[in-house]
Amino acid sequence: MSVQHTKTTHAIRRTIGVFEIIGLVIIALATIYAGFTEVTQMVLTATVTLGDLLLLFLYLEVLAMVAIYLDSGKLPIRLPLYIAIIAMARYLILEMKELSEWEMLAVGFTIILIALAVLALRYGSLKFPSQDRMGPRWLAPTAKPQKSDYVD
């Protein structure tokens, strides 16, 4: 089924695409800065902890998510779930001494629930694949649209 766009919807789609790119660039730059700051802190203190490594891994996952979104115009829902699992594990590791037994169990149970959600999403995407959409808004066709392409 072909989607017909008006000149207005085409312009709106392009404008939203520009703001998406700006937002993604800001996210990427902030993530790179945070990673650089973390590495600098590790070098200055001459220590590396498991929490530091997990934090750097989180930064890399965020950058991967931005790259995938720029390439395809899609945000795979599993990537933020992986990031959430890592963040919860980092929280559990760093705060273990301050957490009660019930809080530790709650965090562990949350990690298990997120992992089950990832499995359910993966199963669903294999058994019930969806049709791809047109792609990123900023990669609209390069050819000038013809009058016949628009609906009045």
N, C-alpha and C positions, 0 to 999 in steps of 0.2 A: 504494500500500500504506500503510495507516494504522499508525502506531506507537502501541502501548498502553504507558502508563507507570503504575507504581504510585505511591502517595503518597510513598514513600521516594525513588524515582528523581526524582520531580518536585521534592522538597525539595533533593536533591543537585544537581540541575541549576541550581536557583535560587542555591544557595550558591556553586557554581563561578562562576556569572555575576557575583555580587557581587565575588568575588575578582578576576575578570578586569577589571571596571571599576576596582577599586582599583589594580591593576597598571598599567592603561592611563593612569590619571590620574597616577600616579607617573612613568611614562615621559614623558608629555607635559610635566609640570612640570619634570622634570630637563632635558629637551631645550630648553624655553623658557629656563631658567636658563643653560644652557650657551651658547645663542645670544646671550642678553643679555650674558653675560660676554665673549664673543668680540667683539661689537659695541662694548662699552665699551673693550676693549683696542685696537681699531682706532681709535676716537676719541681715546683718550689718546695713542697713538703717532702719530696723524695719517698712518697709512699703511694701504693695503689691498693685499694680495697676492693672487695667484691662489689660493694655498693657503687663504687666509681665505675667499674667495668660495666655493670648493668645500666648505669645512667648513660654511658657512652653508647651502649647498644641501643638504648631507647632513642637517642639522637639519630643514630644511623637508620633506624626503622622509620622515623619521621621523614628523614631525607628520601628514603626509598619510596615512601608513600607519596611525597610531592613529585618525585620523578615519574612514578607510574601514572599519577593524575595528569601530569603535563603530556606524557606520551599518548595516553588513551582517552583522556577526558572522563575517565571513570575512577571511582574510588572503591577499590575492593574492600568490602566490609570486614573481611578477615584480618587485614593489616591492623586496623585500630584495635581489634580484639587481641591480637598478639601483643600489641603495645600495652594493653591493659593487663594482660597476664604478667608480662615482665615487670610492669610498674607495681603490681600487687606483690609479686615475689620480692622485689627490692624493698618495698615497705615492710614486709614480713621479716626480712633479714635484718634491716636496720633498726627496726623498732621492737624486736623480739623481747628485749629485756623489760620494756615498759608495758607490753601487752599482757592482758590477763589470758587465761587458758581459753575462755569463751571467745575473746577477740581473735586469738590465733586461729581457733577453729572456724570462726566466721570468715576470716581472710582466706584460709585454705579452701573452705567450701565455695567461696566466691570464685577462686581460681578454677576449681573443678567445674562450676557452672559455666564459666566463660569458655573453658575447653570443650564442654559438651555443645555449647552454641556453635563453636567453630566446626565441630564434627557434623552437626546438623546442617549448617550452611554448606559445607563441602559436599555432603551427601545430596542435598537438594540441588546444588549446581550441576552435579554429575547426572542425576536422574531426571531433572527437569531444566535443561539448559534454556536460557532466555535468548531472545533475539537481540542482537547488538543495536544500539542506537546509532545515530549519525556520526558520533564522534565529538571531539572537543568543539566548543562554540567558537574558539578562536581559529579553528582550522576549517572555516566555512569554505565552500568552493572558491577557487581563485578566479575562475572565469566570471565576467560581469553577468549578473542575472539578466535574463531576457524578460520582456514584458509578459510573455506567456507563462513565466514561472510564478508570477504573483496573482493572488486572488484579490479582486477589488472589493 
